[in-house]
């Protein structure tokens, strides 16, 4: 599944291969575990268990077989080898909505505007090719860079989840 699904400017969006999905989710599990532990004040082991349980509910057949989940790679349009910048996990739901479970830019490419360009391309792709009219996302409140990036491309706070550790 390495063929381009969408090109905007110098960026291509394509589906991830099975190996890329596995690698993406392994990295995402580590990141989500750290953020959840920090934001919910729970031990890393407990945070990892919570993330894994949540993903099992979202994808009961696993990431390769569960319907409605797209794992997308962002890469340059360059020859001979494109450079992969990052990826996204988008779940499609009824009613022309998408839920962005993950959006990640590789560390080497952060701070260069690639995140904003990739999100704008993702929005164009989802609207034109998936008939999505609204994308929701969830950011950890303590992840200021993520919150600011999403706000810079037009996301706004629509719901606030709060917690109190007892």
PyMOL CGO cylinders between C-alpha atoms (Angstrom):
from pymol import cmd
from pymol.cgo import CYLINDER

trace = [
    CYLINDER, 0.00, 0.00, 0.00, 2.86, 2.39, -0.77, 0.3, 1, 1, 1, 1, 1, 1,
    CYLINDER, 2.86, 2.39, -0.77, 1.12, 4.11, -3.67, 0.3, 1, 1, 1, 1, 1, 1,
    CYLINDER, 1.12, 4.11, -3.67, 0.25, 7.77, -3.27, 0.3, 1, 1, 1, 1, 1, 1,
    CYLINDER, 0.25, 7.77, -3.27, -3.36, 8.47, -2.32, 0.3, 1, 1, 1, 1, 1, 1,
    CYLINDER, -3.36, 8.47, -2.32, -3.07, 12.24, -2.49, 0.3, 1, 1, 1, 1, 1, 1,
    CYLINDER, -3.07, 12.24, -2.49, -0.51, 14.89, -3.39, 0.3, 1, 1, 1, 1, 1, 1,
    CYLINDER, -0.51, 14.89, -3.39, -0.57, 18.51, -2.31, 0.3, 1, 1, 1, 1, 1, 1,
    CYLINDER, -0.57, 18.51, -2.31, 2.41, 20.64, -3.22, 0.3, 1, 1, 1, 1, 1, 1,
    CYLINDER, 2.41, 20.64, -3.22, 5.57, 18.77, -2.28, 0.3, 1, 1, 1, 1, 1, 1,
    CYLINDER, 5.57, 18.77, -2.28, 3.79, 16.39, 0.13, 0.3, 1, 1, 1, 1, 1, 1,
    CYLINDER, 3.79, 16.39, 0.13, 2.23, 13.01, -0.56, 0.3, 1, 1, 1, 1, 1, 1,
    CYLINDER, 2.23, 13.01, -0.56, -0.16, 11.05, 1.60, 0.3, 1, 1, 1, 1, 1, 1,
    CYLINDER, -0.16, 11.05, 1.60, -0.17, 7.28, 1.23, 0.3, 1, 1, 1, 1, 1, 1,
    CYLINDER, -0.17, 7.28, 1.23, -1.42, 4.30, 3.16, 0.3, 1, 1, 1, 1, 1, 1,
    CYLINDER, -1.42, 4.30, 3.16, 1.06, 2.68, 5.52, 0.3, 1, 1, 1, 1, 1, 1,
    CYLINDER, 1.06, 2.68, 5.52, 2.29, -0.86, 4.93, 0.3, 1, 1, 1, 1, 1, 1,
    CYLINDER, 2.29, -0.86, 4.93, 1.56, -3.49, 7.60, 0.3, 1, 1, 1, 1, 1, 1,
    CYLINDER, 1.56, -3.49, 7.60, 5.10, -3.12, 8.93, 0.3, 1, 1, 1, 1, 1, 1,
    CYLINDER, 5.10, -3.12, 8.93, 4.76, 0.66, 9.08, 0.3, 1, 1, 1, 1, 1, 1,
    CYLINDER, 4.76, 0.66, 9.08, 1.46, 0.38, 10.96, 0.3, 1, 1, 1, 1, 1, 1,
    CYLINDER, 1.46, 0.38, 10.96, 3.06, -1.91, 13.53, 0.3, 1, 1, 1, 1, 1, 1,
    CYLINDER, 3.06, -1.91, 13.53, 6.03, 0.42, 13.96, 0.3, 1, 1, 1, 1, 1, 1,
    CYLINDER, 6.03, 0.42, 13.96, 3.79, 3.51, 14.11, 0.3, 1, 1, 1, 1, 1, 1,
    CYLINDER, 3.79, 3.51, 14.11, 1.56, 1.98, 16.77, 0.3, 1, 1, 1, 1, 1, 1,
    CYLINDER, 1.56, 1.98, 16.77, 4.53, 0.78, 18.84, 0.3, 1, 1, 1, 1, 1, 1,
    CYLINDER, 4.53, 0.78, 18.84, 5.91, 4.34, 18.90, 0.3, 1, 1, 1, 1, 1, 1,
    CYLINDER, 5.91, 4.34, 18.90, 2.45, 5.77, 19.54, 0.3, 1, 1, 1, 1, 1, 1,
    CYLINDER, 2.45, 5.77, 19.54, 1.92, 3.36, 22.44, 0.3, 1, 1, 1, 1, 1, 1,
    CYLINDER, 1.92, 3.36, 22.44, 5.13, 4.61, 24.05, 0.3, 1, 1, 1, 1, 1, 1,
    CYLINDER, 5.13, 4.61, 24.05, 4.20, 8.26, 23.55, 0.3, 1, 1, 1, 1, 1, 1,
    CYLINDER, 4.20, 8.26, 23.55, 0.59, 7.87, 24.68, 0.3, 1, 1, 1, 1, 1, 1,
    CYLINDER, 0.59, 7.87, 24.68, 1.72, 5.89, 27.72, 0.3, 1, 1, 1, 1, 1, 1,
    CYLINDER, 1.72, 5.89, 27.72, 4.09, 8.69, 28.77, 0.3, 1, 1, 1, 1, 1, 1,
    CYLINDER, 4.09, 8.69, 28.77, 1.51, 11.45, 28.23, 0.3, 1, 1, 1, 1, 1, 1,
    CYLINDER, 1.51, 11.45, 28.23, -1.27, 9.51, 29.95, 0.3, 1, 1, 1, 1, 1, 1,
    CYLINDER, -1.27, 9.51, 29.95, 0.97, 8.74, 32.93, 0.3, 1, 1, 1, 1, 1, 1,
    CYLINDER, 0.97, 8.74, 32.93, 1.91, 12.41, 33.22, 0.3, 1, 1, 1, 1, 1, 1,
    CYLINDER, 1.91, 12.41, 33.22, -1.58, 13.83, 32.69, 0.3, 1, 1, 1, 1, 1, 1,
    CYLINDER, -1.58, 13.83, 32.69, -3.47, 11.28, 34.79, 0.3, 1, 1, 1, 1, 1, 1,
    CYLINDER, -3.47, 11.28, 34.79, -0.81, 10.85, 37.45, 0.3, 1, 1, 1, 1, 1, 1,
    CYLINDER, -0.81, 10.85, 37.45, -0.69, 7.07, 37.13, 0.3, 1, 1, 1, 1, 1, 1,
    CYLINDER, -0.69, 7.07, 37.13, 2.24, 4.67, 36.94, 0.3, 1, 1, 1, 1, 1, 1,
    CYLINDER, 2.24, 4.67, 36.94, 3.63, 3.94, 33.48, 0.3, 1, 1, 1, 1, 1, 1,
    CYLINDER, 3.63, 3.94, 33.48, 2.51, 0.30, 33.64, 0.3, 1, 1, 1, 1, 1, 1,
    CYLINDER, 2.51, 0.30, 33.64, -1.07, 1.32, 34.46, 0.3, 1, 1, 1, 1, 1, 1,
    CYLINDER, -1.07, 1.32, 34.46, -1.07, 4.00, 31.74, 0.3, 1, 1, 1, 1, 1, 1,
    CYLINDER, -1.07, 4.00, 31.74, 0.15, 1.48, 29.16, 0.3, 1, 1, 1, 1, 1, 1,
    CYLINDER, 0.15, 1.48, 29.16, -2.58, -0.96, 30.18, 0.3, 1, 1, 1, 1, 1, 1,
    CYLINDER, -2.58, -0.96, 30.18, -5.21, 1.79, 29.84, 0.3, 1, 1, 1, 1, 1, 1,
    CYLINDER, -5.21, 1.79, 29.84, -3.99, 2.77, 26.35, 0.3, 1, 1, 1, 1, 1, 1,
    CYLINDER, -3.99, 2.77, 26.35, -3.90, -0.87, 25.19, 0.3, 1, 1, 1, 1, 1, 1,
    CYLINDER, -3.90, -0.87, 25.19, -7.42, -1.49, 26.54, 0.3, 1, 1, 1, 1, 1, 1,
    CYLINDER, -7.42, -1.49, 26.54, -8.72, 1.62, 24.78, 0.3, 1, 1, 1, 1, 1, 1,
    CYLINDER, -8.72, 1.62, 24.78, -7.15, 0.55, 21.49, 0.3, 1, 1, 1, 1, 1, 1,
    CYLINDER, -7.15, 0.55, 21.49, -8.61, -2.96, 21.84, 0.3, 1, 1, 1, 1, 1, 1,
    CYLINDER, -8.61, -2.96, 21.84, -12.07, -1.40, 22.13, 0.3, 1, 1, 1, 1, 1, 1,
    CYLINDER, -12.07, -1.40, 22.13, -11.43, 0.82, 19.10, 0.3, 1, 1, 1, 1, 1, 1,
    CYLINDER, -11.43, 0.82, 19.10, -9.96, -1.96, 16.97, 0.3, 1, 1, 1, 1, 1, 1,
    CYLINDER, -9.96, -1.96, 16.97, -11.32, -5.29, 18.23, 0.3, 1, 1, 1, 1, 1, 1,
    CYLINDER, -11.32, -5.29, 18.23, -10.02, -7.08, 15.11, 0.3, 1, 1, 1, 1, 1, 1,
    CYLINDER, -10.02, -7.08, 15.11, -6.61, -5.43, 15.39, 0.3, 1, 1, 1, 1, 1, 1,
    CYLINDER, -6.61, -5.43, 15.39, -5.25, -2.52, 13.37, 0.3, 1, 1, 1, 1, 1, 1,
    CYLINDER, -5.25, -2.52, 13.37, -4.97, -4.50, 10.13, 0.3, 1, 1, 1, 1, 1, 1,
    CYLINDER, -4.97, -4.50, 10.13, -8.51, -5.89, 10.12, 0.3, 1, 1, 1, 1, 1, 1,
    CYLINDER, -8.51, -5.89, 10.12, -10.70, -3.31, 11.88, 0.3, 1, 1, 1, 1, 1, 1,
    CYLINDER, -10.70, -3.31, 11.88, -12.89, -1.38, 9.47, 0.3, 1, 1, 1, 1, 1, 1,
    CYLINDER, -12.89, -1.38, 9.47, -12.92, 2.39, 9.33, 0.3, 1, 1, 1, 1, 1, 1,
    CYLINDER, -12.92, 2.39, 9.33, -9.33, 2.96, 10.47, 0.3, 1, 1, 1, 1, 1, 1,
    CYLINDER, -9.33, 2.96, 10.47, -6.82, 4.54, 8.09, 0.3, 1, 1, 1, 1, 1, 1,
    CYLINDER, -6.82, 4.54, 8.09, -3.12, 4.67, 8.84, 0.3, 1, 1, 1, 1, 1, 1,
    CYLINDER, -3.12, 4.67, 8.84, -1.50, 7.27, 6.61, 0.3, 1, 1, 1, 1, 1, 1,
    CYLINDER, -1.50, 7.27, 6.61, 2.10, 8.26, 5.96, 0.3, 1, 1, 1, 1, 1, 1,
    CYLINDER, 2.10, 8.26, 5.96, 3.24, 11.77, 5.03, 0.3, 1, 1, 1, 1, 1, 1,
    CYLINDER, 3.24, 11.77, 5.03, 6.21, 11.91, 2.68, 0.3, 1, 1, 1, 1, 1, 1,
    CYLINDER, 6.21, 11.91, 2.68, 8.02, 14.23, 0.31, 0.3, 1, 1, 1, 1, 1, 1,
    CYLINDER, 8.02, 14.23, 0.31, 7.49, 14.10, -3.42, 0.3, 1, 1, 1, 1, 1, 1,
    CYLINDER, 7.49, 14.10, -3.42, 11.14, 13.53, -4.26, 0.3, 1, 1, 1, 1, 1, 1,
    CYLINDER, 11.14, 13.53, -4.26, 13.09, 11.19, -6.43, 0.3, 1, 1, 1, 1, 1, 1,
    CYLINDER, 13.09, 11.19, -6.43, 14.58, 8.70, -6.15, 0.3, 1, 1, 1, 1, 1, 1,
    CYLINDER, 14.58, 8.70, -6.15, 13.57, 8.11, -2.51, 0.3, 1, 1, 1, 1, 1, 1,
    CYLINDER, 13.57, 8.11, -2.51, 10.81, 10.07, -0.78, 0.3, 1, 1, 1, 1, 1, 1,
    CYLINDER, 10.81, 10.07, -0.78, 11.46, 11.19, 2.79, 0.3, 1, 1, 1, 1, 1, 1,
    CYLINDER, 11.46, 11.19, 2.79, 8.81, 10.11, 5.30, 0.3, 1, 1, 1, 1, 1, 1,
    CYLINDER, 8.81, 10.11, 5.30, 7.95, 12.94, 7.71, 0.3, 1, 1, 1, 1, 1, 1,
    CYLINDER, 7.95, 12.94, 7.71, 5.33, 11.28, 9.91, 0.3, 1, 1, 1, 1, 1, 1,
    CYLINDER, 5.33, 11.28, 9.91, 1.95, 9.62, 10.03, 0.3, 1, 1, 1, 1, 1, 1,
    CYLINDER, 1.95, 9.62, 10.03, -1.64, 9.75, 11.16, 0.3, 1, 1, 1, 1, 1, 1,
    CYLINDER, -1.64, 9.75, 11.16, -4.34, 7.40, 12.43, 0.3, 1, 1, 1, 1, 1, 1,
    CYLINDER, -4.34, 7.40, 12.43, -7.78, 8.52, 11.24, 0.3, 1, 1, 1, 1, 1, 1,
    CYLINDER, -7.78, 8.52, 11.24, -10.98, 6.69, 12.14, 0.3, 1, 1, 1, 1, 1, 1,
    CYLINDER, -10.98, 6.69, 12.14, -13.98, 7.33, 9.94, 0.3, 1, 1, 1, 1, 1, 1,
    CYLINDER, -13.98, 7.33, 9.94, -17.43, 7.32, 11.49, 0.3, 1, 1, 1, 1, 1, 1,
    CYLINDER, -17.43, 7.32, 11.49, -20.96, 7.73, 10.24, 0.3, 1, 1, 1, 1, 1, 1,
    CYLINDER, -20.96, 7.73, 10.24, -22.11, 11.21, 9.37, 0.3, 1, 1, 1, 1, 1, 1,
    CYLINDER, -22.11, 11.21, 9.37, -19.04, 12.47, 7.48, 0.3, 1, 1, 1, 1, 1, 1,
    CYLINDER, -19.04, 12.47, 7.48, -16.89, 12.67, 10.61, 0.3, 1, 1, 1, 1, 1, 1,
    CYLINDER, -16.89, 12.67, 10.61, -13.37, 11.57, 11.28, 0.3, 1, 1, 1, 1, 1, 1,
    CYLINDER, -13.37, 11.57, 11.28, -11.57, 11.12, 14.58, 0.3, 1, 1, 1, 1, 1, 1,
    CYLINDER, -11.57, 11.12, 14.58, -7.85, 11.74, 14.50, 0.3, 1, 1, 1, 1, 1, 1,
    CYLINDER, -7.85, 11.74, 14.50, -6.45, 9.29, 17.06, 0.3, 1, 1, 1, 1, 1, 1,
    CYLINDER, -6.45, 9.29, 17.06, -2.88, 10.04, 16.17, 0.3, 1, 1, 1, 1, 1, 1,
    CYLINDER, -2.88, 10.04, 16.17, -0.86, 12.61, 14.30, 0.3, 1, 1, 1, 1, 1, 1,
    CYLINDER, -0.86, 12.61, 14.30, 2.89, 12.41, 14.59, 0.3, 1, 1, 1, 1, 1, 1,
    CYLINDER, 2.89, 12.41, 14.59, 5.82, 14.11, 12.92, 0.3, 1, 1, 1, 1, 1, 1,
    CYLINDER, 5.82, 14.11, 12.92, 9.19, 12.41, 13.29, 0.3, 1, 1, 1, 1, 1, 1,
    CYLINDER, 9.19, 12.41, 13.29, 11.56, 14.25, 15.64, 0.3, 1, 1, 1, 1, 1, 1,
    CYLINDER, 11.56, 14.25, 15.64, 14.05, 15.13, 12.88, 0.3, 1, 1, 1, 1, 1, 1,
    CYLINDER, 14.05, 15.13, 12.88, 11.32, 17.07, 11.04, 0.3, 1, 1, 1, 1, 1, 1,
    CYLINDER, 11.32, 17.07, 11.04, 9.63, 18.90, 13.93, 0.3, 1, 1, 1, 1, 1, 1,
    CYLINDER, 9.63, 18.90, 13.93, 9.81, 22.67, 14.18, 0.3, 1, 1, 1, 1, 1, 1,
    CYLINDER, 9.81, 22.67, 14.18, 10.11, 23.12, 10.41, 0.3, 1, 1, 1, 1, 1, 1,
    CYLINDER, 10.11, 23.12, 10.41, 6.46, 23.67, 9.49, 0.3, 1, 1, 1, 1, 1, 1,
    CYLINDER, 6.46, 23.67, 9.49, 6.00, 20.08, 8.32, 0.3, 1, 1, 1, 1, 1, 1,
    CYLINDER, 6.00, 20.08, 8.32, 3.27, 19.40, 10.89, 0.3, 1, 1, 1, 1, 1, 1,
    CYLINDER, 3.27, 19.40, 10.89, 1.10, 22.26, 9.68, 0.3, 1, 1, 1, 1, 1, 1,
    CYLINDER, 1.10, 22.26, 9.68, 1.61, 21.36, 6.00, 0.3, 1, 1, 1, 1, 1, 1,
    CYLINDER, 1.61, 21.36, 6.00, 0.84, 17.69, 6.74, 0.3, 1, 1, 1, 1, 1, 1,
    CYLINDER, 0.84, 17.69, 6.74, -2.36, 18.54, 8.63, 0.3, 1, 1, 1, 1, 1, 1,
    CYLINDER, -2.36, 18.54, 8.63, -3.54, 20.84, 5.85, 0.3, 1, 1, 1, 1, 1, 1,
    CYLINDER, -3.54, 20.84, 5.85, -2.91, 18.07, 3.30, 0.3, 1, 1, 1, 1, 1, 1,
    CYLINDER, -2.91, 18.07, 3.30, -4.72, 15.56, 5.53, 0.3, 1, 1, 1, 1, 1, 1,
    CYLINDER, -4.72, 15.56, 5.53, -7.74, 17.89, 5.72, 0.3, 1, 1, 1, 1, 1, 1,
    CYLINDER, -7.74, 17.89, 5.72, -7.80, 18.30, 1.93, 0.3, 1, 1, 1, 1, 1, 1,
    CYLINDER, -7.80, 18.30, 1.93, -7.45, 14.54, 1.40, 0.3, 1, 1, 1, 1, 1, 1,
    CYLINDER, -7.45, 14.54, 1.40, -10.18, 13.68, 3.94, 0.3, 1, 1, 1, 1, 1, 1,
    CYLINDER, -10.18, 13.68, 3.94, -12.58, 16.22, 2.47, 0.3, 1, 1, 1, 1, 1, 1,
    CYLINDER, -12.58, 16.22, 2.47, -11.99, 15.41, -1.20, 0.3, 1, 1, 1, 1, 1, 1,
    CYLINDER, -11.99, 15.41, -1.20, -11.52, 11.65, -1.09, 0.3, 1, 1, 1, 1, 1, 1,
    CYLINDER, -11.52, 11.65, -1.09, -13.26, 10.45, 2.07, 0.3, 1, 1, 1, 1, 1, 1,
    CYLINDER, -13.26, 10.45, 2.07, -16.16, 12.94, 2.10, 0.3, 1, 1, 1, 1, 1, 1,
    CYLINDER, -16.16, 12.94, 2.10, -15.27, 13.93, 5.66, 0.3, 1, 1, 1, 1, 1, 1,
    CYLINDER, -15.27, 13.93, 5.66, -16.71, 17.28, 6.74, 0.3, 1, 1, 1, 1, 1, 1,
    CYLINDER, -16.71, 17.28, 6.74, -15.54, 17.39, 10.37, 0.3, 1, 1, 1, 1, 1, 1,
    CYLINDER, -15.54, 17.39, 10.37, -12.45, 16.00, 12.07, 0.3, 1, 1, 1, 1, 1, 1,
    CYLINDER, -12.45, 16.00, 12.07, -12.23, 15.70, 15.81, 0.3, 1, 1, 1, 1, 1, 1,
    CYLINDER, -12.23, 15.70, 15.81, -9.00, 15.10, 17.65, 0.3, 1, 1, 1, 1, 1, 1,
    CYLINDER, -9.00, 15.10, 17.65, -7.93, 14.60, 21.22, 0.3, 1, 1, 1, 1, 1, 1,
    CYLINDER, -7.93, 14.60, 21.22, -4.77, 16.16, 22.62, 0.3, 1, 1, 1, 1, 1, 1,
    CYLINDER, -4.77, 16.16, 22.62, -3.32, 15.71, 26.06, 0.3, 1, 1, 1, 1, 1, 1,
    CYLINDER, -3.32, 15.71, 26.06, -3.82, 19.00, 27.88, 0.3, 1, 1, 1, 1, 1, 1,
    CYLINDER, -3.82, 19.00, 27.88, -0.18, 19.16, 28.98, 0.3, 1, 1, 1, 1, 1, 1,
    CYLINDER, -0.18, 19.16, 28.98, 1.07, 18.76, 25.40, 0.3, 1, 1, 1, 1, 1, 1,
    CYLINDER, 1.07, 18.76, 25.40, 1.24, 22.44, 24.54, 0.3, 1, 1, 1, 1, 1, 1,
    CYLINDER, 1.24, 22.44, 24.54, 2.99, 21.90, 21.20, 0.3, 1, 1, 1, 1, 1, 1,
    CYLINDER, 2.99, 21.90, 21.20, 0.24, 19.58, 19.99, 0.3, 1, 1, 1, 1, 1, 1,
    CYLINDER, 0.24, 19.58, 19.99, -2.55, 21.84, 21.23, 0.3, 1, 1, 1, 1, 1, 1,
    CYLINDER, -2.55, 21.84, 21.23, -0.92, 24.88, 19.59, 0.3, 1, 1, 1, 1, 1, 1,
    CYLINDER, -0.92, 24.88, 19.59, -0.33, 23.05, 16.30, 0.3, 1, 1, 1, 1, 1, 1,
    CYLINDER, -0.33, 23.05, 16.30, -3.95, 21.94, 16.10, 0.3, 1, 1, 1, 1, 1, 1,
    CYLINDER, -3.95, 21.94, 16.10, -5.18, 25.46, 16.92, 0.3, 1, 1, 1, 1, 1, 1,
    CYLINDER, -5.18, 25.46, 16.92, -2.91, 26.91, 14.20, 0.3, 1, 1, 1, 1, 1, 1,
    CYLINDER, -2.91, 26.91, 14.20, -4.81, 24.95, 11.53, 0.3, 1, 1, 1, 1, 1, 1,
    CYLINDER, -4.81, 24.95, 11.53, -8.27, 25.81, 12.82, 0.3, 1, 1, 1, 1, 1, 1,
    CYLINDER, -8.27, 25.81, 12.82, -9.12, 23.28, 15.53, 0.3, 1, 1, 1, 1, 1, 1,
    CYLINDER, -9.12, 23.28, 15.53, -10.92, 24.72, 18.52, 0.3, 1, 1, 1, 1, 1, 1,
    CYLINDER, -10.92, 24.72, 18.52, -11.84, 23.43, 21.93, 0.3, 1, 1, 1, 1, 1, 1,
    CYLINDER, -11.84, 23.43, 21.93, -15.28, 21.86, 21.74, 0.3, 1, 1, 1, 1, 1, 1,
    CYLINDER, -15.28, 21.86, 21.74, -15.32, 19.73, 24.88, 0.3, 1, 1, 1, 1, 1, 1,
    CYLINDER, -15.32, 19.73, 24.88, -13.19, 19.69, 27.99, 0.3, 1, 1, 1, 1, 1, 1,
    CYLINDER, -13.19, 19.69, 27.99, -12.47, 16.52, 29.90, 0.3, 1, 1, 1, 1, 1, 1,
    CYLINDER, -12.47, 16.52, 29.90, -11.31, 17.05, 33.44, 0.3, 1, 1, 1, 1, 1, 1,
    CYLINDER, -11.31, 17.05, 33.44, -10.17, 14.60, 36.06, 0.3, 1, 1, 1, 1, 1, 1,
    CYLINDER, -10.17, 14.60, 36.06, -9.30, 14.43, 39.71, 0.3, 1, 1, 1, 1, 1, 1,
    CYLINDER, -9.30, 14.43, 39.71, -7.03, 11.73, 41.00, 0.3, 1, 1, 1, 1, 1, 1,
    CYLINDER, -7.03, 11.73, 41.00, -8.31, 10.32, 44.30, 0.3, 1, 1, 1, 1, 1, 1,
]
cmd.load_cgo(trace, "trace")
